[in-house]
């Protein structure tokens, strides 16, 4: 066989393999979308609302990304009966699942990508912060969230202390990967 023929066969095999992966993910897309939203909501003690959902195989490759559009996540409250404020409002929240787990195992959420949003961190009257949004009994349940990477792109962060002081910063890109932080403003 000629070298050219071998290259054509290899390229065709790779294209077929990538096409099969894409087709599998798209056919099972509704299942992965439901999984991502349910997994997030079961760990949250506050309300997460989403207007639209999409799916991408290649945006964060080798992760399959469930794209949540027009996301609003409410913050925690200081006491029962208090009204929650908005902790996060974003145009896009990507919930990334390991492609390997999607294909061969039980999917787990490995990464989050927050884009074009605002994070409002506020100190409550009792001295706690509105960021306590995880269920208190969630540590006893096996988790489908194994988040090792968080990416922020074009996110404004506002911190409001109960004294009235307000601090604000716009983050162009931030990456938290296995506890390491890299930020550009």
Buried (B, 14 or more C-beta within 10 A) or exposed (E): EEEEEEEEEEEEEEEEEEEEBBEBBEEBBEEBBEBBBEBBEEBBBBEBEBEEBBBBBEBBEEBBBBBBEEBBBBBBBBEEEEEBBBBBBBBBBBBBBBBEBBEEEEBBBBBBBBBEBBBBBBBBEEEEBBBBBBBEEEEEEEEBBEBEBBBBBBBBBEBBEEEEEEEEEEBEEBBBEEEEEEEEE
